[in-house]
Amino acid sequence: MLDTKASIDWIVETLRKDQTSDGSWNYPFDTGISTDAYMIILLRALRIHDEELIQGLSKRILSKQEQNGAWKLFHDEGEGNTTATVEAYYALLACGYYSQDDKNLKAAKRFIITHGGLNKISIFTKIMLALTGQLKWPSRSPLPIEVILLPRFSPVHFYSFSSFGRANLTPIMILSAKRFTLSLENLPDLSDLKTYRDDEDQWNYSREWRSLLYFIEEGIKRLIGIPGELRNFAIDKAKRYMLGRIEADGTFLSYFSSTFLMIFALLSVGYKRTDPVIMKAIDGLKAMKCEINGLPHMQYTTANIWNTSLISTALQSAGIKADDPMIKEANRYLLSRQHHKYGDWMIQNSNSLPGGWGFSNVNSIHPDVDDTTASLRSIVKIARMEKAAWDRGVSWTLSMQNDDGGWPAFERNTNSMLLKLFPFEKGEFLLLDPSSADLTGRTLEFLGNYTRLSKSHPLIKKAIGWLWKDQRKDGSWYGRWGICYTYGTWAAITGLRAVGVANSDPHIQKASSWLTLIQNPDGGWGESCHSDVKQKYIPLGSSTLTHTAWALDTLISISDKPTKEIEKGITYLTHSLKNNDWTTDYPKGQGMGGAFYIHYHSYRYIFPLITLSHYQKKYG
């Protein structure tokens, strides 16, 4: 049994020092440079001269450039990422402080041209280029605006898409219907990055998507009304959908991308650049700015609820009492952020009252299952005093189980396979909200360890059955919101153990063998972001604190005695806690496989603390 007390104490004191005055922890939600680039482009397009912010963002973008001129999404991505490089190149030119003759931009341009130019970037970036005058809109809309009018009994309709998908698609449909372009002299010309003369070639819709688009258009033709009037009605309905989901800070569901697109969509329907709705949206985006290594970063959203609920739970696991001021303030903050409003989740779940929690500081109508169970874990020791909040949260969580037995993130039963044909790279991440092993496992862990729900309850049995079906042949599970198979396996196994599945179960033993097999010689674990691109486990080649903590916590949950693998892993963890290198900055979360990765600055503390505490309690 190794001594972990010093390591636990160091993490606890670090977290105590980093708590903010409102009781939350606001560690950065770090998603690379794309949001920084888009903010520069947005400010220049709207002629908002916030030069301090623009200069700071451009310096951060340049600080992330590789020697070959490219930008990457993650350390081991390869030579670079063409989409990210185009976004960075465009923003640096748009900011006005650099020219095409700058050596850094020359190198970026060479990389872009060598790697296919604008034809090889993501469709989301192509849309941004189209609405700022760099590309022509395609002759056919990526998705007709009239889809918002289709009845819910149609095979494909507006609410077939996930809530996250709708948030981004709604303004895109308006912009595409209007073929809107905001051409300004102060934005650079990127025409020399095109590898085709015909802009239509830049969009490259698949044959399958064209077939689905035809199917959707045939459904639209059955709508009663004059086509022109239907289009205007659809645009108005889409506009009202956006405006009805603006949070108090002015952002559209507190996401950067949806708010960015909403601003242009409002411009396309006649709003002035100085309209109060647009100005408030800009202020909301600016409010999501954080500072990393002395430079500003535009967060995609804030992660205050997620950070605070996980950290508070980890601290209590480490022995910090519920009446400690640090925990009291955290729980006071979390209770103030529980939802009381109905959101889109009620469309597929009309029999439940509100009671969930969202991800960001301002989220009030867009709860998710993971943040809800995380927040409930934090307040469990005051559940009797906060019975109404507790009961509403548990009830909402139970009501969100999918018909297949698993849990989604935001909405029930939003998993139409037809939508995988949509022409967004990795569209299954943007458009679908299926059951996932990480959400299902973590929900089971909550229900088993923090509630009195019977382990033989049909709801739990159904979830266990779903996890058995979802296990991969090698024994692992894929985690939708983390990197990747290590994360999914940790969530699934700890959840299964919490609801009484025995250590001797063949599924458990298979997962244990897989984790033991992928342990690194130094005792740690590390997984590459390539895993979710290639849909199989890809080792990182180096160990990380977070992956090691997930793997260790899994093995601890199924081992009655500390094994040599566990002892070796704990040794790595305790000796590496204060590391600051590329492995600590490596993304451990993802929003869209192959395109959108997240470095949670809090994870290096949260999961080692949970794991070390579990090790100490079980074997100490």
Disulfide bonds with the S-S distance in Angstrom:
none
